[in-house]
Amino acid sequence: MYEHNWIYQNPKTKGKFVYQDKVNEGLLIHTSFAQCHAYGYSVRNQVRITARGLAKLTEKEIQNGDVRAKRLKQAP
C-alpha cells in the first residue's frame, strides 16, 4: 500500500497512517484502541482495509500483471 500512496509511516513514531483521500473514498479506515499493560494504558493506531479497498487494490494488481485472474466456475 506504500507503493500506491495509500498509507505512510511517521518517521518519529514509526506509526502507520492513512491518507485522508483514501478514507474519503472508503478504501481504508484508521482505528484507535486502548491497550492495557501492567504499567498502565497506551493508545494504539491501526490501519484497516475495507472490502471496497481490497477490490480496488486487486484490480490494480491485475491490471499491472502482478496477479493472475482466475475464472470462477459458474453453477449450472
Backbone torsions as a table, in degrees:
resi	resn	phi	psi	omega
1	MET	NA	-21.0	174.5
2	TYR	-63.6	-40.5	-176.9
3	GLU	-64.8	-29.7	-178.4
4	HIS	-94.2	6.1	-179.6
5	ASN	57.6	46.5	175.6
6	TRP	-98.0	-33.7	-179.7
7	ILE	-133.8	162.2	174.6
8	TYR	-141.3	163.9	-179.1
9	GLN	-116.1	130.5	176.7
10	ASN	-71.3	123.1	-176.0
11	PRO	-66.0	-27.4	-178.7
12	LYS	-81.6	-47.9	-174.9
13	THR	-96.0	-11.4	-178.3
14	LYS	63.9	15.9	177.4
15	GLY	-82.6	150.2	178.8
16	LYS	-97.4	136.6	-177.6
17	PHE	-132.9	156.3	-177.0
18	VAL	-99.5	139.5	170.8
19	TYR	-69.8	140.0	-173.3
20	GLN	-62.4	-33.4	-179.1
21	ASP	-65.0	-29.6	177.8
22	LYS	-73.8	-32.0	174.8
23	VAL	-68.5	-42.2	-180.0
24	ASN	-64.3	-32.7	177.6
25	GLU	-77.9	-13.1	179.7
26	GLY	83.4	22.0	-178.2
27	LEU	-88.4	-35.1	-178.5
28	LEU	-135.6	157.3	171.5
29	ILE	-129.9	156.2	-179.9
30	HIS	-120.4	117.3	-178.0
31	THR	-112.9	153.0	175.4
32	SER	-127.6	144.3	178.0
33	PHE	-148.5	154.7	179.4
34	ALA	-91.2	136.5	179.1
35	GLN	-118.3	129.9	-176.7
36	CYS	-92.7	130.7	176.4
37	HIS	-121.3	172.2	176.9
38	ALA	-66.1	-26.4	-177.4
39	TYR	-101.3	5.8	177.6
40	GLY	139.7	-156.7	-178.0
41	TYR	-113.2	153.8	171.0
42	SER	-140.1	151.6	179.4
43	VAL	-100.5	128.2	-179.8
44	ARG	-113.5	147.4	176.7
45	ASN	-113.0	148.2	-178.7
46	GLN	-144.7	137.2	175.7
47	VAL	-97.1	132.2	178.9
48	ARG	-128.5	141.6	179.0
49	ILE	-94.9	139.9	179.2
50	THR	-90.3	171.1	177.6
51	ALA	-62.0	-39.1	177.6
52	ARG	-63.2	-41.3	178.8
53	GLY	-66.6	-39.2	178.8
54	LEU	-64.6	-40.1	178.6
55	ALA	-65.0	-42.7	-179.1
56	LYS	-68.7	-39.8	178.9
57	LEU	-65.1	-41.5	177.6
58	THR	-65.0	-40.0	178.2
59	GLU	-61.1	-42.5	178.3
60	LYS	-64.2	-41.6	-179.5
61	GLU	-66.1	-37.6	178.3
62	ILE	-67.1	-41.4	179.2
63	GLN	-63.8	-35.2	179.2
64	ASN	-79.0	-10.3	-179.4
65	GLY	83.9	12.5	-179.5
66	ASP	-79.8	-25.9	-178.4
67	VAL	-126.5	136.0	176.8
68	ARG	-88.7	128.7	178.6
69	ALA	-80.2	134.5	177.8
70	LYS	-106.3	138.1	176.6
71	ARG	-80.8	133.4	177.2
72	LEU	-88.0	140.8	177.5
73	LYS	-74.7	132.3	179.8
74	GLN	-86.3	139.9	177.0
75	ALA	-71.0	139.5	-179.7
76	PRO	-70.2	NA	NA
